[in-house]
Amino acid sequence: IEWKITDSLVPYKSSVEAMEKRVEAIRTGVAHELVWLLEHPAIYTRGTSANEDELLRTPRFPVFDSGRGGRYTYHGPGQRVIYLMLDLRRRGSDIHAYVRGLEQWLIDSLADFGLNAVRRSGRVGIWIPRNNGRETKIGAIGVRVRRWVSFHGVSLNVAPNLDHYSDIVPCGVLDHGVTSIADLGLTIKMSEVDFVLRKNFEKHFGATIDENKKLSLALENSLPHTDLTR
């Protein structure tokens, strides 16, 4: 499984186009599976189950229709977005088990930072119980599967501007708010989050290889080799 991190902000439309191409390449066996970590400019995306009344006011950022499941959500700087293009035929062809695996991956990763994240029946995503009895959402999940190859994926709030959620009902949930690692009092670099995410991903889904390393190995294998044995 290739592991790719893009440091610059990636426009949403171009990321979807790239995923579409990669999914087809994985399906036909000409490309490896891919996990792509990135950040988007500030935007809202509308999933296939979104209701128009969940857009609370004239949005201050662009709104994109998304082929993923779910409702309205926000993406922006300080949020780690992770797109997973995985062949689910190799993982039991079970979408529900795949989503539960994504949830557990995020729960385990947040536990490494001392955060008690949970899943809740009927509310897809990852939640943080608070002292006031409410729960706030720290991780969102929205996936799509085409011929058993997944795309779209998950997002984890590291240190985004949480006020940007106020234009929407996040994921259709009115009774609970949103939070982030920074909002919970922790200052953690995105690179540290990425390290922990990768460690726990491999525990649940299998070994990864850096995209750049894969390219280097391909180049090395294409060069002529001199036999120095005598």
N, C-alpha and C positions, 0 to 999 in steps of 0.2 A: 504494500500500500504506500503510495507516494505521499509525502508530507510537504506541503507548500505554505509558506508564509509570505504575504505581500505587505510590505511596510507602508506604502502610500495608500491614500484613500482610493477605493475602486468604485467607479460609477455602477449603479445597480444594473442598468440595462446590459452593460458589457459583461458583468459577472454572470447574468442569466444566459447570455449568448454563449459564453465560454462553457458553462455547465451543460448546456444542450449538446454542444459538440462533443464534450468529453463523455457524456452518458452514452451517446451513440457509439463512440469508439470503444468504450468498455463492453457494451453489449455485443459488438461484433468481434471482440477479442484482439483489437489492435492497440489498446492502451491499458495501462494498469489502473487499478482503483486509485482514487485521489481524495485526500482530505485537505481542504484549502482554507486557511485562516486569513482573515482580512478585516478591514473596517470600511464602512461606507460613509460618504457625506450624509448629512442629516436628511432623512427621508421617512415617509410612511409607506408601508406596503399593505395591500388589501388582499387577504386570503380568500379562498373559494367560499367560505362560510360567512363572510363579513356582511353586516347589516349597515345600511347607509346612516341610520341614526346613531351609530357608534363613532361617526365623525362629528365631533361636538361643536365645531366652529370652522370658519374658513381656515384651512390648514396653512401654517406658516412655511411648510416645506412641501416639496413635490410628493404626490401620491402615485404609487405604481401598483397596477394590478399584478398579482403574483399567482402562479399556478400552484403554489403550495397549499396545503390544508391550513385551516385556522382563519383568524379574523384580522382586524387591524393590528399592526405593531409598528414600532419605531426602530430605526437603525440610525446610528450616528457615531461620531468619534468617541472613543472611550469604551465602546462596546465591542467585544470580540465576537465576530460572526464566523461561524464554521460551517462550510458547505461540504457535505459528505457524499461522494459519488462511489457507492459501494455496490457490489454484485450480491444481492440478497439470495440468489440461488445457491451461493456458497455458504449461506447462513440460515438454512432451513426454510427459506421462502415464507417467512412469518413476519408480517409488518408490525403486528402488535408487540411481538418479542423484540423487534428492532427498536421500536420507540421506547420500550422499557429499558433496553440497553443504553440508549442515549440518555435517558433520565438518570440511570444509575451512574453512568460515566460522569455526569456533571455533579451529582451528589458526592461521589468519591473525591472528585477534584476539589470541591469546596471544603470537604472535611480536612483535606491536607492543609488548609489555611485556618482551621479551627472553627469553621462555620457549619452549623447544623441545618442543612438543607433537606427538604422532604418532598415527596410526591403526594398528590392528593387525588383521590378518585373523582372523576368528572371534571378535573381541571388539569389539562395537559400543561406540563412545564415543571419548573422547580421553584419551591417556595421556602421562605424563611419565616418561622414562627416568631412573633413579637410579644413583648411583655403585656401589651394591651389586649391580647386575645386575637388580634388580626394577624393575617399572614401577608407578606409582601413578596412579589414575584421578582426573582433574580435571574432566571433563565427561561427562555422561550424555545419551543420546539415547533417547527413547521416543515413537514417533509412531503415529498412527492416521489412516487415510484413509477417508472416506466419500464415495462417488460422486465420487472424484477431488478432494475438498477435504480438506486436511490439518488435523489439530489435535493437541493435546498438543505435544511439541516437545523442547526441550533444557534442561539445567540446567548451570550453571557455578559451581564452588566458588570463591567470592571469599574469604570469611572465616567460614565456618560452624564450629560446634563439631564437630570430626571424631570426638569420642568418641561422638556420637549414632549413628554408623554401626555401633557394636559390637553392636547387637541383631540385626543382619541380616548375611547374606552379600550384599554390595552387587552387584547385577546378576548374581548367581550365580557370581561369580569369587572363588575361595578363595585363589589363589596370589599375588594382588596387592592392595595396599591402596588407600587413597584419600588425596588431598592437596588442597590449595587454594592460591590465589595467596598468601595470608598465610602458610601453612605453608612455602612456598618462599622466604620471607623478604622479600616485597614488601608494602608498605602502600599500597594503592590504593583510592581511594574508589569506591563503587558508581557514582557519576555518571561517573567517568572510564572505568570498564568499559563503561557504557552507550554513551558517546560512541564508543569504539573498535568496539564491537559493531555500532553503526548504520553506521559508515563501511564496515566490511567486508561487512555484510549487503547494502548497496546495490551493492557490487562484484559480488556473486554472484547476487542475486535481483531487483534493480531499485530504482528511486527510492522514497522514503518521504515521507510528510507527517505532521506532528504531528496527533494527533486533535483537539486544541484548535484548531489552525489551520484544520482542515477545518470545524469547527463555526463558527468566526468567518467564514470565507469564505461558508458557507451563509447565515448571518445577513446578511452584507453584500449578497449577491446578492438577498435577499428584500426589501431596503429600496428604496423609490422613489428614483430618481436624478433630479436636477435638471440640465437642459441649460443650461450656462453659456456656451455658444458664441453668438456674435452674427454 
